[in-house]
Amino acid sequence: MNHRREIDGLRAFAVLPVILFHAGFQTFSGGFVGVDIFFVISGYLITSIILEEQQAGTFTLMGFYERRARRILPALFVVMAGCVALGWLWLLPIDMKLFSESLVAVPAFASNILFYVTGSYFEPAAELKPLLHTWSLSVEEQYYVVYPILLLLLWRFEQKWIVGLLAGLAVGSLVAAQWGSHTDPTFTFFLLPTRGWELLIGALVAFYLFQEGHGQATTHHRVVNEAVSVCGALLCVYGVLSFDALTPYPSAYALLPTIGAALIIVFATPRTIVGKVLGHKLFVAVGLISYSAYLWHYPLFVFARHRSIEPPSPALLLSLAGCSFLFAYVSWKYVETPFRNRQFLARHHLFAMAAVCSVVFVAIGLMGYVNDGFPQRVDEAVTKAQSAQFDPLDCMSEGGRYTPVRESCVLGARVNVTGALLGDSIAGALGFELRRSLESHSLGFSNMSYGHCPPILDVYRIDQGSTHRCPEHNREVFEYVRENGNYPTLIFAGYWTAYLKGALLDVMVNGVRERTPNDTRKPALQKAYVDSLLRYIHTGKTIILIYPIPEAGRHVPRYLAKRAMFASPNQGEEKDVTTSYESYAMRNQDTIQILDSVGEHPNLIRIRPDTIFCNIAVPGRCVVQLNGVSLYRDEFHLSNTGASLVVREIMKHLDDKASSMANAGF
C-alpha cells in the first residue's frame, strides 16, 4: 500500500482536538470526535492492508496479529510503566486502588468494559483516571480479533456480497448506537457493538478504493475532489466545535465526523486544498507520532490534576499538551520505530515480551486492588483525610437498580413509618444519619429517593437516557403517598440549582418527553418546581423542604488528603478551609427565589443549609470541614458528618410535630 501523506495529516487533525478537549478548552468541546476519526482511519488502513495481502496470497492471521502487537503494545507498555511510577508517588490510596483495576483491564484490552461499569466518560471523576483513554484501544483490538477472521471466512464469496454484509453490520451497529445513545449512553459510548460501525465505514472506504484498482484517492475530476474533500473537512470541524458532553453520542450525530473523514480519505489528493494542508510536513510529522501523543497526553493531564492541590491552570495544561508531543517523539523514535522492525525483535520474542509485560501489569494491578491502593505509602493523616464516611447508596434506586416505590427500604424503625425521603443522591446522602436519628426516636421513613432524579413531577433527565425512570418514579411516589395515610411527613432534597442552571433537565408536555427550547427551559422548570411542590402541599402532607446545600467547589476529602500529602511546611495548616458565601448566594439566587415563591403554608417547613454551614465559624464563608473531618464526600454530596448537621434540623421539626400531635390528643 502506497504511503499517503494526507492520511498522516488526518491523524494529526484527529489527535489535536482530542488533546485540547482533554485539556479543558471549551472551544474544542467536541474534541472527542477525534477518536471517531481515528476509528475510520484505522478501519481503512487495516482493511486496505488485508485486501492487498489477500490478493497477493500473503495474508496470515499470525502476521496480522504480529503487526498489531508491534504497533500497539511497546508504546502502550512504556506509558503504563510511567503511570505506575507516577501513581506510586502521587496517587492517594483510594485512587491507586481504582488505577490498579485498569492495570488489569488494559493488557486484556477490556478497559472499555471496566470504564463502562465504573462510570461515564464525561463525569468529573473521569479526569482522574490515568488510563481512561485506552478504552478506544480496547474497542479497536476487540474489533480486530473478529474482523480478519470474518474476512477470511467470507473471502470465498464475491466482493459485492462481502461489502453488502459489512454494510449491513455497519447499519445495524449505527441503529444500535442511535437507540443506545438515549437508553444507555455509557454503554453506547464505550463498547464495540455501538462503535463498530465507525471502523466499518473505514473498511467500506477501503473496499471502494480497492475496487477502483489502486487503493488510493479517487481519480474523479479535480473540481469534484476539491469540493467533496472540503465538505468532509468542514463536517469534521463542525463536530469538533459544535458537539459537547450533552450531545447524544455516538448516535447519528457521529455520522458527521466519520463521513467527513471518509470523504477526505476518498477524495483528498495531493493536488486538492485539503490534501495539501493535511500533507504539509508539520501535519505529517504530528500524524506520525499521533499514537504516542494520544497515549501520553491523558496521563500527563491526570497526574497533574492529582499532584496539584488546586486545579491545574489552563497554561499548565497547555504546556503539558506540548510536553506530550515531546514524549511522543521520543516514544516514536526509540520505542515504536525499533519494535516495528522485525530485525530488531523476532516474532516469538515479541509475543513473549507481550505476555511477560501483561502478566507483570496484571500482577501489580491485583496487588494494588487487594491491598487497597497500598496505603502504607502515605502518612496516616492522608488516609484519614481522604476517607469521608458515607453510607453506600444501596438503599435507594440508582442507575440500573430500580426499586418500586411500594418496596422502598425503611430508614429507622420499620414498625412506625411516618414519612418518606424524596429526592436524588443529595437526599440519599442524608440517609445514613437520618436512619440513626429516626431509630433513636423510634420512627421510620421510607427512602423513596432516586439517583439523578429530582423530586419534581413531569420532568426527566436528558442525559440519562429513556431507560431512566424519573418521570415514572415521581408519578408513582406522588400517587402512593397521596393515597397512603402512613406518610404524613415528606422530606424533599435535591441538587436544585444544577438542574435549573444546566441543560440536564427537561419538562414533559402532556406526559410526553419533548425537548424544551433553550430560551424557554428555565421558565418551564421554574413553573414545574413550584407547581409540583404545591401539588404535594395540597395533599395535606407536612413538607420539609431542604434548600440548596452549599457546594464545596472541590472534592473535599481528596483536597484535604492532597494538602496533607503535598503541602509544604510554609503553607501553614489552614485548618479552616472554607468557600465563599457570596458565591453560594449568587449561584443559588434564582433557586431560592423559586422555592420562596411557593409561599407560606402551615404544613410547609423550610430548612436553609446555608444557615448551618455559612457565616457561623467564619463570617462570609461556608465551612467544608471541621477539625480535619470533611463535611462532604465529594464536591456537593454531604458526608455522614455533614449530613448529621442537616438531619439535626430535620429532627427538631419532627420532634415539634410529634409534640403538637401529642398535645392535640393524637
C-alpha distance (Angstrom), angle and dihedral (degrees) to the residues before:
residue distance angle dihedral
M1 . . .
N2 3.79 . .
H3 3.77 116.8 .
R4 3.80 115.1 -105.1
R5 3.78 114.2 -157.9
E6 3.80 92.0 -162.8
I7 3.81 89.8 62.2
D8 3.80 89.8 55.7
G9 3.79 87.4 50.1
L10 3.79 90.4 49.8
R11 3.80 88.3 55.3
A12 3.80 88.1 55.2
F13 3.79 89.8 48.4
A14 3.80 88.1 53.4
V15 3.81 99.7 46.5
L16 3.82 99.4 44.2
P17 3.85 96.5 63.4
V18 3.80 90.7 44.6
I19 3.80 91.0 55.4
L20 3.81 93.8 45.1
F21 3.81 90.8 46.9
H22 3.78 91.5 52.4
A23 3.80 89.1 47.8
G24 3.80 87.0 61.5
F25 3.81 101.1 -112.1
Q26 3.80 105.3 154.5
T27 3.80 93.7 -154.0
F28 3.78 86.3 71.9
S29 3.81 94.5 46.8
G30 3.81 89.7 143.4
G31 3.79 95.3 44.8
F32 3.79 89.7 121.4
V33 3.84 87.8 78.1
G34 3.79 86.1 78.3
V35 3.80 86.5 80.9
D36 3.80 89.9 56.6
I37 3.80 89.2 52.9
F38 3.81 89.0 50.3
F39 3.80 89.6 53.2
V40 3.81 91.4 53.9
I41 3.80 91.8 47.5
S42 3.79 91.5 47.9
G43 3.79 93.0 48.8
Y44 3.80 90.5 49.7
L45 3.80 97.5 46.8
I46 3.79 97.2 43.2
T47 3.78 93.5 46.5
S48 3.80 91.6 46.9
I49 3.79 90.5 54.0
I50 3.80 92.6 46.9
L51 3.82 91.9 49.2
E52 3.79 93.9 49.3
E53 3.80 93.4 46.6
Q54 3.78 92.5 44.0
Q55 3.78 90.2 51.7
A56 3.80 90.1 49.2
G57 3.80 91.5 46.0
T58 3.81 93.5 -121.2
F59 3.81 101.2 107.8
T60 3.81 118.3 118.8
L61 3.77 130.6 167.8
M62 3.80 91.3 -130.6
G63 3.78 90.9 53.6
F64 3.80 90.7 47.7
Y65 3.79 94.2 52.1
E66 3.78 90.9 43.8
R67 3.81 90.1 57.3
R68 3.80 91.0 48.6
A69 3.80 90.9 49.7
R70 3.82 92.5 49.2
R71 3.79 90.8 47.6
I72 3.80 99.7 44.4
L73 3.78 113.6 23.7
P74 3.84 110.6 54.1
A75 3.80 96.0 54.7
L76 3.79 91.2 39.3
F77 3.80 92.5 53.7
V78 3.81 91.8 48.4
V79 3.82 90.7 52.9
M80 3.80 91.2 46.6
A81 3.81 90.3 51.2
G82 3.80 89.8 51.9
C83 3.80 90.0 49.7
V84 3.81 91.4 51.4
A85 3.81 90.8 52.9
L86 3.81 94.3 47.5
G87 3.77 91.2 41.8
W88 3.79 91.7 55.6
L89 3.80 90.0 52.5
W90 3.79 102.1 39.3
L91 3.79 114.2 17.6
L92 3.77 120.3 99.8
P93 3.82 112.7 -126.2
I94 3.80 93.0 -104.6
D95 3.81 90.8 51.7
M96 3.80 92.1 43.5
K97 3.78 89.3 55.9
L98 3.80 91.4 52.8
F99 3.80 90.9 45.4
S100 3.80 89.2 51.5
E101 3.79 89.6 61.1
S102 3.79 90.1 58.6
L103 3.83 91.1 49.8
V104 3.79 86.7 62.3
A105 3.80 95.5 43.3
V106 3.81 101.5 44.3
P107 3.85 98.7 62.2
A108 3.81 88.0 48.8
F109 3.83 89.4 51.1
A110 3.78 88.7 -123.7
S111 3.79 99.9 113.9
N112 3.81 91.2 111.9
I113 3.80 88.0 60.1
L114 3.81 91.5 48.1
F115 3.79 93.3 49.9
Y116 3.79 91.3 45.9
V117 3.80 90.1 55.0
T118 3.81 95.3 43.9
G119 3.80 103.9 43.1
S120 3.78 151.6 -51.5
Y121 3.80 129.2 -58.9
F122 3.80 90.8 -128.5
E123 3.82 100.5 45.6
P124 3.83 118.2 109.4
A125 3.82 91.2 -114.6
A126 3.81 89.1 63.2
E127 3.80 88.9 73.5
L128 3.81 88.6 67.0
K129 3.83 98.7 53.8
P130 3.83 107.5 95.6
L131 3.81 95.5 -160.7
L132 3.80 99.9 36.7
H133 3.80 91.5 113.8
T134 3.81 91.3 62.5
W135 3.81 88.3 78.6
S136 3.81 88.1 89.7
L137 3.82 91.7 53.7
S138 3.79 89.1 52.8
V139 3.80 91.4 51.6
E140 3.80 90.9 51.0
E141 3.78 95.7 46.3
Q142 3.81 92.9 46.4
Y143 3.79 87.1 52.2
Y144 3.79 92.9 49.1
V145 3.78 92.9 50.5
V146 3.80 88.4 65.1
Y147 3.81 105.7 24.3
P148 3.85 102.8 69.6
I149 3.80 91.2 44.2
L150 3.80 89.3 52.0
L151 3.81 91.1 51.1
L152 3.79 91.6 49.9
L153 3.79 90.7 52.1
L154 3.80 91.5 48.0
W155 3.80 97.6 42.9
R156 3.82 91.6 92.9
F157 3.81 89.3 66.6
E158 3.78 127.4 75.7
Q159 3.77 114.7 -83.9
K160 3.81 92.7 -115.0
W161 3.80 90.0 61.0
I162 3.79 91.2 49.1
V163 3.79 90.8 49.8
G164 3.79 90.6 46.7
L165 3.79 92.3 52.7
L166 3.81 92.6 47.4
A167 3.80 90.1 48.0
G168 3.79 89.7 50.8
L169 3.80 91.4 50.5
A170 3.80 89.7 48.9
V171 3.80 92.5 51.3
G172 3.80 91.2 47.5
S173 3.81 91.5 50.0
L174 3.81 91.0 47.9
V175 3.80 91.9 49.9
A176 3.80 89.1 50.2
A177 3.81 89.7 49.7
Q178 3.80 92.0 50.0
W179 3.80 91.1 50.2
G180 3.79 94.4 40.6
S181 3.80 94.4 50.1
H182 3.82 86.6 69.2
T183 3.80 99.9 34.2
D184 3.82 104.7 36.5
P185 3.82 110.1 3.4
T186 3.81 95.4 175.9
F187 3.81 94.0 52.8
T188 3.79 89.5 46.7
F189 3.78 93.5 50.7
F190 3.79 98.7 47.6
L191 3.79 109.8 31.1
L192 3.79 134.5 80.6
P193 3.83 100.9 -124.6
T194 3.80 90.3 65.8
R195 3.81 96.1 35.1
G196 3.79 100.4 44.6
W197 3.81 93.7 86.5
E198 3.81 90.4 67.0
L199 3.79 92.0 57.3
L200 3.80 89.4 43.5
I201 3.81 90.6 55.6
G202 3.80 87.0 60.3
A203 3.79 90.1 46.4
L204 3.82 91.9 52.0
V205 3.80 89.9 49.5
A206 3.81 88.7 53.7
F207 3.82 91.5 51.2
Y208 3.79 90.7 48.7
L209 3.79 94.1 51.4
F210 3.78 91.6 41.7
Q211 3.77 89.4 55.9
E212 3.78 87.4 52.7
G213 3.77 84.7 65.8
H214 3.78 103.2 -116.4
G215 3.79 110.7 53.2
Q216 3.78 91.5 -131.0
A217 3.79 131.4 107.4
T218 3.77 115.3 -56.3
T219 3.78 124.9 -86.8
H220 3.78 94.8 -131.8
H221 3.75 119.7 140.7
R222 3.79 110.9 -65.3
V223 3.81 92.3 -117.0
V224 3.81 89.9 55.9
N225 3.80 92.3 47.8
E226 3.79 90.1 47.1
A227 3.80 96.4 49.1
V228 3.80 98.1 41.4
S229 3.81 95.4 45.1
V230 3.82 89.7 51.0
C231 3.82 89.1 50.7
G232 3.80 88.7 51.6
A233 3.79 91.8 51.7
L234 3.81 91.6 48.1
L235 3.80 91.2 51.9
C236 3.81 90.2 53.7
V237 3.81 92.8 46.2
Y238 3.80 91.3 48.4
G239 3.80 91.0 55.2
V240 3.80 92.6 49.1
L241 3.80 94.3 49.8
S242 3.81 101.7 34.2
F243 3.79 108.5 37.0
D244 3.78 122.6 80.6
A245 3.79 141.8 169.8
L246 3.83 91.5 -70.3
T247 3.80 94.2 55.2
P248 3.83 108.3 108.4
Y249 3.78 99.9 -112.5
P250 2.97 142.5 -131.8
S251 3.81 86.0 5.6
A252 3.79 127.0 117.1
Y253 3.79 85.4 -55.7
A254 3.80 87.9 73.8
L255 3.81 88.8 63.9
L256 3.79 88.4 78.7
P257 3.82 98.8 65.3
T258 3.81 94.7 31.0
I259 3.81 95.2 49.6
G260 3.79 87.2 41.7
A261 3.80 90.9 55.4
A262 3.81 90.7 45.9
L263 3.81 91.3 52.3
I264 3.79 90.8 50.7
I265 3.80 91.8 50.5
V266 3.80 92.5 48.3
F267 3.79 101.4 39.7
A268 3.80 108.9 23.2
T269 3.78 112.7 98.4
P270 3.82 132.5 170.5
R271 3.82 86.6 -96.9
T272 3.83 97.1 55.4
I273 3.79 124.6 84.6
V274 3.80 92.6 -116.5
G275 3.80 90.9 46.6
K276 3.80 91.9 49.9
V277 3.81 93.0 48.4
L278 3.79 94.8 46.0
G279 3.78 90.6 41.5
H280 3.80 92.6 55.5
K281 3.78 111.3 122.7
L282 3.81 92.4 -116.3
F283 3.81 93.2 55.0
V284 3.79 90.7 42.7
A285 3.81 91.3 51.5
V286 3.81 91.8 50.6
G287 3.78 90.2 45.5
L288 3.79 92.4 53.8
I289 3.80 91.5 56.7
S290 3.81 95.4 34.1
Y291 3.81 94.7 108.9
S292 3.80 93.3 54.8
A293 3.81 90.3 41.9
Y294 3.79 89.2 54.1
L295 3.80 90.9 49.4
W296 3.81 95.9 48.1
H297 3.78 104.9 38.9
Y298 3.80 99.8 67.3
P299 3.82 98.2 49.2
L300 3.81 88.9 48.4
F301 3.80 91.0 54.5
V302 3.80 93.0 43.2
F303 3.79 96.3 49.6
A304 3.80 90.4 45.9
R305 3.80 87.4 56.7
H306 3.79 91.2 47.9
R307 3.81 94.2 46.9
S308 3.82 95.9 44.9
I309 3.78 116.0 81.4
E310 3.79 89.1 -155.7
P311 3.83 120.9 39.5
P312 3.82 109.9 -79.6
S313 3.78 114.5 -102.6
P314 3.81 122.8 -110.4
A315 3.82 87.9 -112.5
L316 3.80 91.1 56.8
L317 3.79 92.6 47.2
L318 3.79 90.8 48.4
S319 3.81 89.2 50.9
L320 3.79 90.0 50.6
A321 3.80 89.2 50.5
G322 3.79 87.1 57.5
C323 3.79 90.7 46.5
S324 3.79 89.9 53.5
F325 3.80 88.5 64.3
L326 3.79 91.2 50.2
F327 3.79 90.0 50.9
A328 3.79 88.7 44.7
Y329 3.79 93.2 54.3
V330 3.80 92.0 50.7
S331 3.80 90.5 46.0
W332 3.82 92.3 47.8
K333 3.80 94.0 47.6
Y334 3.80 100.6 41.2
V335 3.81 103.1 26.4
E336 3.80 113.3 21.1
T337 3.81 98.8 39.2
P338 3.82 98.7 46.2
F339 3.79 94.2 45.8
R340 3.79 92.0 52.0
N341 3.79 87.7 60.3
R342 3.80 110.0 89.1
Q343 3.78 89.4 -157.4
F344 3.78 88.7 61.7
L345 3.80 95.1 52.9
A346 3.79 127.7 7.9
R347 3.79 121.3 -131.0
H348 3.80 96.9 -106.1
H349 3.79 91.2 48.1
L350 3.80 89.7 49.9
F351 3.79 93.5 53.4
A352 3.81 91.2 44.0
M353 3.81 90.4 52.2
A354 3.79 90.7 48.2
A355 3.80 91.6 50.8
V356 3.81 93.8 47.9
C357 3.81 94.0 47.1
S358 3.79 91.5 47.0
V359 3.80 91.9 51.4
V360 3.81 91.4 48.3
F361 3.81 93.8 51.2
V362 3.79 92.7 44.5
A363 3.82 89.8 50.2
I364 3.81 92.0 50.0
G365 3.77 89.7 47.6
L366 3.78 94.0 50.2
M367 3.80 92.0 47.8
G368 3.80 91.1 48.7
Y369 3.77 92.0 50.3
V370 3.81 96.0 44.7
N371 3.82 91.1 46.4
D372 3.83 93.2 49.1
G373 3.78 94.2 -114.7
F374 3.82 96.6 -46.5
P375 3.84 97.8 -78.4
Q376 3.81 89.5 -173.3
R377 3.82 86.9 77.5
V378 3.80 91.5 73.2
D379 3.78 138.8 47.1
E380 3.78 120.1 -89.5
A381 3.80 89.2 -113.3
V382 3.81 89.0 63.2
T383 3.80 94.9 52.7
K384 3.79 90.6 45.3
A385 3.80 92.5 51.1
Q386 3.80 95.6 47.7
S387 3.78 94.6 52.3
A388 3.78 109.2 80.8
Q389 3.78 103.6 175.7
F390 3.76 110.8 -120.4
D391 3.78 132.2 165.5
P392 3.82 110.4 -119.7
L393 3.79 113.8 -109.9
D394 3.81 93.3 -111.9
C395 3.80 95.2 120.0
M396 3.80 98.2 63.5
S397 3.77 139.5 49.8
E398 3.78 110.1 -83.5
G399 3.79 133.0 166.1
G400 3.79 110.0 -37.7
R401 3.81 92.1 -9.7
Y402 3.79 107.1 92.4
T403 3.79 124.3 175.7
P404 3.81 118.2 -164.4
V405 3.79 112.0 -118.9
R406 3.81 93.3 -115.7
E407 3.80 89.3 57.1
S408 3.81 96.5 48.4
C409 3.78 114.3 141.6
V410 3.77 119.1 -111.0
L411 3.79 123.6 -119.2
G412 3.79 109.0 -148.0
A413 3.81 126.5 -11.6
R414 3.80 111.4 15.3
V415 3.81 92.8 -160.7
N416 3.79 95.3 59.2
V417 3.82 108.4 42.7
T418 3.80 107.6 171.3
G419 3.79 104.0 160.6
A420 3.77 150.4 -1.2
L421 3.79 139.0 -114.7
L422 3.82 112.4 -131.8
G423 3.78 129.0 -173.4
D424 3.78 144.6 62.6
S425 3.82 130.3 -65.3
I426 3.82 89.3 -54.8
A427 3.80 86.2 65.4
G428 3.79 91.1 41.3
A429 3.80 89.5 57.2
L430 3.79 88.4 64.8
G431 3.80 92.3 54.1
F432 3.80 102.0 91.9
E433 3.80 96.3 49.6
L434 3.78 92.3 39.1
R435 3.80 89.1 54.1
R436 3.81 91.6 52.6
S437 3.79 93.8 48.1
L438 3.79 93.8 45.2
E439 3.81 91.4 50.2
S440 3.78 90.5 53.5
H441 3.83 88.6 54.1
S442 3.82 94.3 43.0
L443 3.80 89.8 -117.4
G444 3.79 131.7 129.6
F445 3.81 133.8 -154.4
S446 3.81 126.0 -170.2
N447 3.78 111.8 -125.4
M448 3.81 103.4 -132.8
S449 3.80 95.0 161.7
Y450 3.79 119.4 131.5
G451 3.80 124.2 -161.4
H452 3.82 116.0 -110.4
C453 3.81 90.1 7.3
P454 3.82 121.8 109.2
P455 3.84 114.1 -148.0
I456 3.80 91.9 -111.3
L457 3.78 125.3 119.9
D458 3.82 121.9 -120.0
V459 3.79 98.7 16.2
Y460 3.80 132.3 111.1
R461 3.78 138.3 -169.8
I462 3.79 110.9 -105.5
D463 3.79 94.1 -159.8
Q464 3.81 99.0 46.8
G465 3.79 98.7 68.6
S466 3.77 130.7 -121.4
T467 3.80 92.6 -72.1
H468 3.79 90.3 67.2
R469 3.78 102.2 101.6
C470 3.80 100.0 -152.5
P471 3.84 98.7 127.9
E472 3.79 92.2 43.3
H473 3.81 91.5 46.5
N474 3.80 94.3 50.2
R475 3.81 92.7 48.1
E476 3.79 89.8 49.1
V477 3.82 91.7 49.1
F478 3.81 92.7 49.5
E479 3.80 94.9 49.2
Y480 3.80 92.9 43.5
V481 3.81 98.2 50.7
R482 3.81 92.6 39.8
E483 3.79 91.5 56.5
N484 3.79 96.0 37.8
G485 3.79 117.9 77.1
N486 3.82 91.5 -164.6
Y487 3.78 90.4 81.6
P488 3.81 106.9 64.2
T489 3.82 92.7 149.0
L490 3.82 127.9 52.0
I491 3.81 126.2 -173.3
F492 3.81 115.5 -153.1
A493 3.81 121.7 -162.6
G494 3.79 131.7 156.5
Y495 3.75 148.6 141.6
W496 3.79 88.2 -89.0
T497 3.78 100.8 166.3
A498 3.80 96.6 45.8
Y499 3.80 89.8 57.9
L500 3.77 93.0 45.4
K501 3.81 96.9 47.3
G502 3.77 99.9 35.1
A503 3.79 131.9 60.0
L504 3.80 93.5 -114.1
L505 3.78 98.3 104.6
D506 3.79 133.3 55.5
V507 3.79 134.3 -178.7
M508 3.79 124.5 -115.7
V509 3.80 117.4 -129.2
N510 3.82 114.6 -146.8
G511 3.78 89.6 -21.9
V512 3.82 93.4 -53.0
R513 3.80 125.2 117.0
E514 3.78 107.8 -118.9
R515 3.77 129.0 164.9
T516 3.78 108.0 -115.6
P517 3.82 113.6 -140.2
N518 3.79 112.1 -105.9
D519 3.79 94.1 -115.9
T520 3.80 92.6 55.7
R521 3.82 100.5 35.0
K522 3.79 96.5 88.8
P523 3.83 96.5 50.2
A524 3.80 89.6 45.0
L525 3.80 91.4 52.2
Q526 3.80 91.5 46.2
K527 3.78 89.8 54.8
A528 3.81 91.3 45.3
Y529 3.82 90.8 52.6
V530 3.80 94.0 51.3
D531 3.81 97.6 39.1
S532 3.80 92.9 48.7
L533 3.80 94.8 49.5
L534 3.80 91.3 46.9
R535 3.81 91.2 51.5
Y536 3.81 89.4 55.7
I537 3.80 92.2 45.2
H538 3.80 91.4 51.8
T539 3.80 90.6 57.1
G540 3.80 86.6 72.5
K541 3.79 95.5 -113.0
T542 3.77 123.0 138.3
I543 3.80 106.7 -112.3
I544 3.80 120.7 -155.0
L545 3.79 103.8 -164.5
I546 3.80 116.3 -164.4
Y547 3.78 112.0 -155.2
P548 3.84 122.4 -143.3
I549 3.78 114.3 -51.6
P550 3.83 111.5 -132.5
E551 3.78 111.2 -99.4
A552 3.78 114.5 -127.1
G553 3.80 93.8 -144.5
R554 3.79 91.1 -138.8
H555 3.80 139.6 46.6
V556 3.79 94.3 -87.5
P557 3.85 101.7 -160.9
R558 3.80 91.0 46.8
Y559 3.80 91.0 45.6
L560 3.80 92.6 51.1
A561 3.80 91.3 45.7
K562 3.81 92.7 49.6
R563 3.77 90.3 49.1
A564 3.78 89.0 53.6
M565 3.80 91.0 46.0
F566 3.80 103.1 41.1
A567 3.82 110.9 16.0
S568 3.78 113.6 115.1
P569 3.83 119.4 -129.1
N570 3.81 93.1 -109.3
Q571 3.81 90.7 60.2
G572 3.80 90.0 74.1
E573 3.74 129.2 -141.2
E574 3.83 98.5 -75.3
K575 3.79 89.7 -167.6
D576 3.76 95.0 175.5
V577 3.80 101.4 64.8
T578 3.78 105.2 -178.7
T579 3.80 143.5 166.6
S580 3.78 130.7 -137.3
Y581 3.80 118.0 -83.8
E582 3.81 89.2 -161.1
S583 3.81 89.3 58.9
Y584 3.80 90.1 49.6
A585 3.79 91.8 50.3
M586 3.79 93.7 48.2
R587 3.80 95.2 46.1
N588 3.79 94.2 47.0
Q589 3.81 98.6 36.5
D590 3.81 95.3 106.4
T591 3.80 93.2 43.5
I592 3.77 93.1 51.1
Q593 3.80 91.4 48.2
I594 3.82 90.5 51.4
L595 3.80 93.4 49.0
D596 3.80 90.2 45.5
S597 3.81 90.0 51.3
V598 3.80 90.1 65.7
G599 3.80 83.6 80.9
E600 3.77 134.3 -141.5
H601 3.79 118.4 -50.2
P602 3.80 130.6 169.7
N603 3.80 91.1 -123.8
L604 3.81 97.0 44.1
I605 3.81 116.6 95.0
R606 3.79 119.8 -174.4
I607 3.79 124.0 -155.5
R608 3.81 116.6 -166.8
P609 3.84 109.9 -158.7
D610 3.79 89.8 -168.7
T611 3.82 88.0 69.4
I612 3.81 87.4 55.5
F613 3.81 100.4 45.5
C614 3.81 103.8 24.8
N615 3.80 136.0 67.0
I616 3.79 91.4 5.1
A617 3.80 109.5 94.4
V618 3.81 95.1 17.2
P619 3.84 123.4 19.3
G620 3.80 111.8 -117.6
R621 3.81 92.5 11.8
C622 3.81 137.6 94.2
V623 3.79 119.1 -139.9
V624 3.81 121.6 -128.8
Q625 3.80 98.0 179.3
L626 3.78 138.9 25.0
N627 3.80 122.0 -151.2
G628 3.78 90.9 -17.5
V629 3.80 93.9 -50.6
S630 3.81 114.1 120.0
L631 3.78 117.9 -124.4
Y632 3.81 89.2 -159.8
R633 3.77 134.0 54.4
D634 3.82 91.8 -152.6
E635 3.80 135.2 -18.7
F636 3.80 98.4 -44.7
H637 3.82 112.0 -2.3
L638 3.78 113.5 95.1
S639 3.77 121.1 -123.7
N640 3.79 119.7 -132.9
T641 3.80 89.0 -91.5
G642 3.80 92.8 51.5
A643 3.79 92.5 42.2
S644 3.80 90.9 53.6
L645 3.82 89.6 63.8
V646 3.80 91.7 55.7
V647 3.80 93.9 40.9
R648 3.79 89.3 53.6
E649 3.81 88.6 62.0
I650 3.80 91.6 45.9
M651 3.79 91.4 52.5
K652 3.80 91.8 51.7
H653 3.79 89.4 61.3
L654 3.79 92.6 43.6
D655 3.79 89.6 52.1
D656 3.80 90.8 48.4
K657 3.78 90.7 50.1
A658 3.81 92.1 48.1
S659 3.80 90.2 50.8
S660 3.81 91.5 49.0
M661 3.79 91.6 50.4
A662 3.81 90.8 48.6
N663 3.79 91.8 50.3
A664 3.80 89.8 49.2
G665 3.78 90.3 55.6
F666 3.78 99.8 -107.7
